[in-house]
Amino acid sequence: NTEEAMNQMAQELDVDLISLTPVLEEAASRGKLLYYPLDPHWNAEGTEVAASYVAETLKSRYLSASSPANQ
C-alpha cells in the first residue's frame, strides 16, 4: 500500500503529510468526477478539490489569527 508506506516514511522522518485520500473519496462519493476518463490524472475538478483541501489544511496548521500575514 503506497499511502501506508508514505505515512510510515513521513513519521520516521518527522515530516507532515497531508493525505488527500479522505477528501477525494468523499468528493467521489458525492458524484464528483475527479479524474480524466482515460488516464489517471486529476481533471480540473479533482485539482480544485485537492488544492482547496491542501490550502485549508496548511492555513489551519500554520497560520494563526495573530500572524502578520493575517493582519
DSSP file (Angstrom, degrees, kcal/mol; ACC not computed):
  #  RESIDUE AA STRUCTURE BP1 BP2  ACC     N-H-->O    O-->H-N    N-H-->O    O-->H-N    TCO  KAPPA ALPHA  PHI   PSI    X-CA   Y-CA   Z-CA
    1    1 A N     >        0   0    0      0, 0.0     4,-2.0     0, 0.0     5,-0.2   0.000 360.0 360.0 360.0 114.6    0.0    0.0    0.0
    2    2 A T  H  >  +     0   0    0      1,-0.2     4,-2.5     2,-0.2     5,-0.2   0.896 360.0  51.5 -63.0 -43.4    1.7    3.2   -1.2
    3    3 A E  H  > S+     0   0    0      1,-0.2     4,-2.6     2,-0.2    -1,-0.2   0.914 109.7  49.4 -64.2 -41.8   -0.2    5.5    1.1
    4    4 A E  H  > S+     0   0    0      1,-0.2     4,-2.5     2,-0.2    -1,-0.2   0.908 110.9  50.5 -63.1 -41.0    0.7    3.5    4.2
    5    5 A A  H  X S+     0   0    0     -4,-2.0     4,-2.5     2,-0.2    -2,-0.2   0.906 111.1  48.7 -62.3 -41.8    4.3    3.4    3.1
    6    6 A M  H  X S+     0   0    0     -4,-2.5     4,-2.6     2,-0.2    -2,-0.2   0.910 111.2  50.0 -64.9 -42.2    4.3    7.2    2.7
    7    7 A N  H  X S+     0   0    0     -4,-2.6     4,-2.1     2,-0.2    -2,-0.2   0.922 112.2  47.6 -61.0 -44.1    2.7    7.7    6.1
    8    8 A Q  H  X S+     0   0    0     -4,-2.5     4,-2.3     2,-0.2    -2,-0.2   0.918 113.1  47.7 -64.4 -44.2    5.3    5.5    7.7
    9    9 A M  H  X S+     0   0    0     -4,-2.5     4,-2.2     2,-0.2    -2,-0.2   0.908 110.4  52.1 -64.3 -42.0    8.2    7.2    6.0
   10   10 A A  H  X>S+     0   0    0     -4,-2.6     5,-2.9     1,-0.2     4,-0.6   0.905 110.7  48.3 -61.3 -41.6    6.8   10.7    6.9
   11   11 A Q  H ><5S+     0   0    0     -4,-2.1     3,-0.8     3,-0.2    -1,-0.2   0.920 111.1  50.1 -64.5 -43.6    6.5    9.6   10.6
   12   12 A E  H 3<5S+     0   0    0     -4,-2.3    -2,-0.2     1,-0.2    -1,-0.2   0.861 116.7  41.3 -62.5 -36.0   10.1    8.2   10.5
   13   13 A L  H 3<5S-     0   0    0     -4,-2.2    -1,-0.2    -5,-0.2    -2,-0.2   0.448 110.1-122.7 -90.7  -1.4   11.4   11.5    9.0
   14   14 A D  T <<5 +     0   0    0     -3,-0.8     2,-0.4    -4,-0.6    -3,-0.2   0.936  62.3 145.7  56.1  50.4    9.2   13.7   11.2
   15   15 A V      < -     0   0    0     -5,-2.9    -1,-0.2    -6,-0.1     2,-0.2  -0.951  52.6-117.3-118.6 135.4    7.6   15.3    8.2
   16   16 A D        -     0   0    0     -2,-0.4     2,-0.4    -3,-0.1    -5,-0.0  -0.498  30.8-165.3 -69.1 139.0    4.0   16.4    8.0
   17   17 A L        -     0   0    0     -2,-0.2     2,-0.7   -10,-0.0   -10,-0.0  -0.996  11.2-152.2-128.8 129.4    2.0   14.6    5.3
   18   18 A I        -     0   0    0     -2,-0.4     2,-0.5     2,-0.0    36,-0.1  -0.895  14.8-150.2-101.8 112.5   -1.4   15.7    4.0
   19   19 A S        -     0   0    0     -2,-0.7     4,-0.3     1,-0.1    -2,-0.0  -0.706  13.1-171.8 -83.9 126.9   -3.4   12.7    2.8
   20   20 A L     >  +     0   0    0     -2,-0.5     4,-2.6     1,-0.1     5,-0.3   0.532  65.4  92.6 -91.3  -8.2   -5.8   13.5    0.0
   21   21 A T  H  > S+     0   0    0      1,-0.2     4,-2.8     2,-0.2     5,-0.3   0.920  84.4  47.1 -55.0 -51.3   -7.4   10.1    0.1
   22   22 A P  H  > S+     0   0    0      0, 0.0     4,-2.2     0, 0.0    -1,-0.2   0.918 115.5  44.3 -61.1 -42.5  -10.3   11.1    2.5
   23   23 A V  H  > S+     0   0    0     -4,-0.3     4,-2.2     2,-0.2    -2,-0.2   0.884 115.8  47.0 -71.8 -36.5  -11.2   14.3    0.7
   24   24 A L  H  X S+     0   0    0     -4,-2.6     4,-2.4     2,-0.2    -1,-0.2   0.903 113.0  49.0 -70.5 -40.0  -11.0   12.7   -2.7
   25   25 A E  H  X S+     0   0    0     -4,-2.8     4,-2.1    -5,-0.3    -2,-0.2   0.900 111.8  49.7 -63.9 -39.5  -13.1    9.7   -1.6
   26   26 A E  H  X S+     0   0    0     -4,-2.2     4,-1.0    -5,-0.3    -2,-0.2   0.922 111.9  47.3 -65.7 -44.2  -15.7   12.0    0.0
   27   27 A A  H ><>S+     0   0    0     -4,-2.2     5,-2.1     1,-0.2     3,-0.6   0.907 112.3  50.1 -64.1 -41.1  -16.0   14.1   -3.2
   28   28 A A  H ><5S+     0   0    0     -4,-2.4     3,-1.9     1,-0.2    -1,-0.2   0.874 105.0  57.2 -64.6 -36.6  -16.2   11.0   -5.3
   29   29 A S  H 3<5S+     0   0    0     -4,-2.1    -1,-0.2     1,-0.3    -2,-0.2   0.751 102.6  56.1 -67.1 -21.6  -19.0    9.6   -3.1
   30   30 A R  T <<5S-     0   0    0     -4,-1.0    -1,-0.3    -3,-0.6    -2,-0.2   0.304 128.1-100.4 -90.1   9.2  -20.9   12.8   -3.8
   31   31 A G  T < 5S+     0   0    0     -3,-1.9     2,-0.2     1,-0.3    -3,-0.2   0.540  70.7 150.8  89.7   6.8  -20.7   12.0   -7.5
   32   32 A K      < -     0   0    0     -5,-2.1     2,-0.7    -6,-0.2    -1,-0.3  -0.540  42.5-138.0 -74.6 137.0  -17.8   14.3   -8.4
   33   33 A L        +     0   0    0     -2,-0.2    13,-0.2     1,-0.1    12,-0.2  -0.869  29.7 169.7 -95.0 115.3  -15.7   13.2  -11.3
   34   34 A L        +     0   0    0     -2,-0.7     9,-2.4    11,-0.2    12,-0.3   0.588  53.2  53.2-105.8 -14.9  -12.1   13.9  -10.3
   35   35 A Y  B    S-A   42   0A   0      7,-0.3     7,-0.2    11,-0.1     9,-0.0  -0.845  87.4 -99.0-122.9 156.3  -10.1   12.1  -13.0
   36   36 A Y    >   -     0   0    0      5,-2.2     3,-0.8    -2,-0.3    -2,-0.1  -0.463  39.0-119.5 -66.9 148.1   -9.9   12.1  -16.7
   37   37 A P  T 3  S+     0   0    0      0, 0.0    -1,-0.1     0, 0.0    -2,-0.0   0.819 105.8  33.6 -63.0 -31.9  -11.8    9.2  -18.1
   38   38 A L  T 3  S+     0   0    0      3,-0.0    -2,-0.0     1,-0.0     0, 0.0   0.292 118.5  39.9-114.5  10.8   -8.9    7.6  -19.9
   39   39 A D  S <  S-     0   0    0     -3,-0.8    -3,-0.2     2,-0.2    -1,-0.0  -0.976  79.3-112.2-151.4 166.5   -5.9    8.4  -17.7
   40   40 A P  S    S+     0   0    0      0, 0.0     2,-0.2     0, 0.0     0, 0.0   0.272  76.8 110.9 -87.0  13.5   -5.1    8.5  -14.0
   41   41 A H  S    S-     0   0    0      1,-0.1    -5,-2.2    -5,-0.0    -2,-0.2  -0.581  73.9-104.8 -89.4 150.2   -4.5   12.3  -13.8
   42   42 A W  B     -A   35   0A   0     -7,-0.2    -7,-0.3    -2,-0.2     2,-0.1  -0.423  30.8-141.6 -66.5 143.5   -6.9   14.7  -12.0
   43   43 A N     >  -     0   0    0     -9,-2.4     4,-2.6    -2,-0.1     5,-0.2  -0.246  43.5 -78.3 -87.7-171.4   -9.1   16.8  -14.1
   44   44 A A  H  > S+     0   0    0      1,-0.2     4,-2.2     2,-0.2     5,-0.1   0.883 133.4  49.2 -60.2 -39.2   -9.9   20.4  -13.3
   45   45 A E  H  > S+     0   0    0    -12,-0.2     4,-2.5     2,-0.2    -1,-0.2   0.909 111.5  48.4 -68.9 -40.8  -12.4   19.4  -10.6
   46   46 A G  H  > S+     0   0    0    -12,-0.3     4,-2.4   -13,-0.2    -2,-0.2   0.901 111.7  50.2 -63.3 -41.4  -10.0   17.0   -9.0
   47   47 A T  H  X S+     0   0    0     -4,-2.6     4,-2.8     2,-0.2     5,-0.2   0.905 111.2  49.0 -62.9 -41.9   -7.3   19.6   -9.0
   48   48 A E  H  X S+     0   0    0     -4,-2.2     4,-2.6    -5,-0.2     5,-0.3   0.917 110.9  49.3 -65.1 -44.3   -9.6   22.1   -7.4
   49   49 A V  H  X S+     0   0    0     -4,-2.5     4,-2.0     2,-0.2    -2,-0.2   0.945 115.8  43.5 -59.9 -48.2  -10.7   19.7   -4.7
   50   50 A A  H  X S+     0   0    0     -4,-2.4     4,-2.5     2,-0.2    -2,-0.2   0.929 115.2  47.8 -64.7 -46.6   -7.1   18.7   -3.8
   51   51 A A  H  X S+     0   0    0     -4,-2.8     4,-2.6     1,-0.2    -1,-0.2   0.899 111.9  49.5 -64.1 -41.5   -5.8   22.3   -3.9
   52   52 A S  H  X S+     0   0    0     -4,-2.6     4,-2.5    -5,-0.2    -1,-0.2   0.913 112.4  48.2 -63.4 -42.5   -8.6   23.7   -1.8
   53   53 A Y  H  X S+     0   0    0     -4,-2.0     4,-2.5    -5,-0.3    -2,-0.2   0.924 112.8  47.2 -65.0 -44.8   -8.0   20.9    0.8
   54   54 A V  H  X S+     0   0    0     -4,-2.5     4,-2.7     2,-0.2     5,-0.2   0.928 112.7  49.8 -63.1 -44.6   -4.3   21.5    0.9
   55   55 A A  H  X S+     0   0    0     -4,-2.6     4,-2.4     1,-0.2    -2,-0.2   0.929 113.4  45.3 -60.9 -46.1   -4.7   25.2    1.2
   56   56 A E  H  X S+     0   0    0     -4,-2.5     4,-2.5     2,-0.2    -1,-0.2   0.893 113.2  50.7 -65.3 -39.4   -7.2   24.9    4.1
   57   57 A T  H  X S+     0   0    0     -4,-2.5     4,-2.1    -5,-0.2    -2,-0.2   0.928 111.6  47.2 -64.4 -44.8   -5.1   22.3    5.9
   58   58 A L  H  X S+     0   0    0     -4,-2.7     4,-2.7     2,-0.2     5,-0.4   0.911 112.4  50.2 -63.4 -42.3   -2.0   24.5    5.6
   59   59 A K  H  X S+     0   0    0     -4,-2.4     4,-2.1    -5,-0.2    -2,-0.2   0.939 112.8  45.9 -59.9 -47.1   -3.9   27.6    6.9
   60   60 A S  H  < S+     0   0    0     -4,-2.5    -1,-0.2     1,-0.2    -2,-0.2   0.830 119.2  41.3 -69.3 -30.8   -5.3   25.7    9.8
   61   61 A R  H  < S+     0   0    0     -4,-2.1    -1,-0.2    -5,-0.2    -2,-0.2   0.857 130.1  19.7 -82.0 -36.1   -2.0   24.1   10.8
   62   62 A Y  H  < S+     0   0    0     -4,-2.7     2,-0.5    -5,-0.2    -3,-0.2   0.578 106.2  72.1-120.4 -11.9    0.4   27.0   10.2
   63   63 A L     <  -     0   0    0     -4,-2.1     2,-0.3    -5,-0.4    -1,-0.1  -0.919  55.7-171.2-110.7 133.2   -1.4   30.3   10.3
   64   64 A S    >   -     0   0    0     -2,-0.5     3,-1.7     1,-0.1     6,-0.2  -0.743  39.2-106.1-113.1 166.8   -2.8   31.8   13.4
   65   65 A A  T 3  S+     0   0    0      1,-0.3    -1,-0.1    -2,-0.3    -2,-0.0   0.775 121.0  52.5 -62.2 -26.0   -5.1   34.8   13.9
   66   66 A S  T 3  S+     0   0    0      3,-0.0    -1,-0.3     5,-0.0     5,-0.1   0.416  81.0 122.7 -92.2   3.2   -2.1   36.8   15.2
   67   67 A S    X   -     0   0    0     -3,-1.7     3,-1.7     1,-0.1     4,-0.3  -0.389  69.7-127.7 -64.4 139.0    0.1   36.0   12.3
   68   68 A P  G >  S+     0   0    0      0, 0.0     3,-1.2     0, 0.0    -1,-0.1   0.799 108.7  64.0 -57.1 -28.8    1.4   39.1   10.4
   69   69 A A  G 3  S+     0   0    0      1,-0.2    -4,-0.1     2,-0.2    -2,-0.1   0.750 102.8  48.9 -67.3 -22.7    0.1   37.6    7.2
   70   70 A N  G <         0   0    0     -3,-1.7    -1,-0.2    -6,-0.2    -3,-0.1   0.385 360.0 360.0 -97.5   3.1   -3.4   37.9    8.5
   71   71 A Q    <         0   0    0     -3,-1.2    -1,-0.2    -4,-0.3    -2,-0.2   0.450 360.0 360.0 -99.4 360.0   -3.2   41.5    9.7
